[in-house]
Amino acid sequence: MPFFNEIIVQNSTNLPVTITVTPKHPSMEGQGSTFVLQPGGSTVIGRYSEPDDFVSPVQRMTVSGTVRNHKGKQRTIGVLMMEKRQVSPQHRAWYYQVMGNAGSVGFSF
């Protein structure tokens, strides 16, 4: 029985983010795309099946994001794989998260 993988990206920032999906494996052929993800939005960016076991989408695709500031300058923003959920024994959902502050982590006290 095949193992079904579904990949979802979520935008937790308050900016529209251009998401680029680049396949790295033949199982993802035809699933590359570029689209704008609105603030707070989420969407499925890919689906694939594996015959033997679940395989992380990190091995199957590259996901990147860019934003434009108020002056129109484009910059890269972090898009990280953050979570996997077991939907059923043969179905797993993988969640990517758009990170604010270009993916940097800051701490303040």
N, C-alpha and C positions, 0 to 999 in steps of 0.2 A: 504494500500500500504506500503511495507517495506521501511525502511530508510537504505540506503547503506552507509557504512563507509569504507574509504580507508586510510591506514596509510603509510606515506612516510618518510624515513630518509635521511637527507642530511649531507654530510661531508664537512664542511667548513675549515678543517685544511689542512696542507700540509703533513700529515702522513696517511698511510693506517691504518684503524681502524677496529678491530674485533668487530662486532656487535652481541650481543646475544639477541634473542627475546624469552621470556618465557611466555606462556599463563597462565592467572589467571582465566579464565572463560571457560565453555564448548563451547561457540560460537567460540572460537579461537582454538579449538582442532585440532591438526595436523598442526598448523601454526607456531610452535616454530622452531627456526633455529639459526645457527651460521654461519656467513659469513664475508668476508673481504670487506670493502667499501673503494675504492680508494680515494685519495685526490680530492676534488671537485665533487665527485660522489653523486648520489642519486638513491634510489630504493624503490619500494613498498615492505613493510615488512608484510603487512596483509590486509585482507578484511573481513568484517562481516556485517550482516544485523540485524536490530532490528525491531520488529513489530510495536512499538508504537511511538518511538522518537529516536533521535540521542543519543548515549551513548559514552562518552569519552573513547579513547583507554587506558587511565590511569587506568580505571576500568577493562579492559579486558586483558592487557599484561604488562610485565615489559621489558623495553628496556635498555640495558647497553652496554658500550663500553670499550675496552682496547686497548692500544698501546704499542709498544716496542720502547725503546730508542735506541740510537746508540750502547750501550753496550749490548743490548739484554734483558734488564730488562723490565718486563711487569708492567704497571700501569693502573689504572682505569681512564677513561676520561668521563666527563659529557655528557649525551645525554638527552636533555630536550625537552618536547613538547612545541613548540613555537607559533604555528599558526594553525588556522582552516579556511578553505575556503569553502564557500557554492558553490558547482559546479552546483547544480540544487536544486529544492525544496526537493527532496528525496535523494540527494547525497552530502556528505560532505567529504572533504579531510583534514586530520590531518597531520601536519608536525612536525617531530622531527629534532632537529639540534644537531650535534656533536659539543661540545664546546671546543675551544682551551684552553690551560692552565688548563686542567683537570676540566673544569667547573667553575673555579674561575673567579671572576670579579675584574679587577683592574682599578684604576683611576690614572692618572698622570696629573700634571699641568705644 
